[in-house]
Amino acid sequence: MKIALIYLLLISPILTAQEFQIQPPDDWVVPFEISQNDLTYANNDYSSTTLLLDRQVIHHQDIEARYIRTVQRVNNENALQDIGKIELIFHPDYEQMIVNSLAIYR
């Protein structure tokens, strides 16, 4: 069974390759670990399971930064169609996006 594990950092919420950065999270982000047991396949009626939805916000000198991390487990092949595409939307004229990582475990 396929397991999808997704880590994302969005600083502000259509994305082109030249308009985002890839770098580690800032120091203000408090990490939350997921147990390896949570990542293993679960036989249930749901096509996917959200294991973690972590949202952290900081305001500093009139600037707001948001950290969003989503961890989803694919429970069956139907879920691949549902969560197999990731769309990150922001406004590059006045927002900046930094992606920390994207990982897919099979």
RAVENKA-V12483 format. One record per pair of residues at least 4 apart in sequence whose C-alpha atoms are under 7 Angstrom apart, sorted by the first residue. I is the first residue (numbers start at 1). J is the second residue. If there is no record, write none. Layout:
i: {I I}
j: {J J}
//
This chain:
i: {1 1 1 2 2 3 3 3 3 3 4 4 4 4 4 5 5 5 5 5 5 6 6 6 6 6 6 7 7 7 7 7 7 7 8 8 8 8 8 8 8 9 9 9 9 9 9 10 10 10 10 10 10 11 11 11 11 11 11 12 12 12 12 12 12 13 13 14 14 14 15 15 15 19 20 20 20 21 21 21 22 22 22 23 23 23 24 25 25 34 36 39 41 42 43 46 47 47 47 47 47 48 48 48 48 48 49 49 49 50 50 50 51 51 51 52 52 53 53 53 54 54 54 55 55 55 56 56 56 57 57 57 58 58 58 59 59 59 60 74 74 75 78 79 80 90 91 92}
j: {41 75 76 74 106 73 74 104 105 106 72 73 74 104 105 71 72 73 103 104 105 70 71 72 102 103 104 69 70 71 100 101 102 103 68 69 70 99 100 101 102 67 68 69 98 99 100 66 67 68 97 98 99 65 66 67 96 97 98 65 66 90 95 96 97 89 90 88 89 90 19 88 89 92 96 97 98 97 98 99 98 99 100 98 99 100 100 29 100 38 40 73 75 75 75 75 74 75 76 78 79 72 73 74 75 79 72 73 74 71 72 73 71 72 73 70 71 69 70 71 68 69 70 67 68 69 66 67 68 65 66 67 64 65 66 63 64 65 64 79 80 79 82 83 84 95 95 96}
//
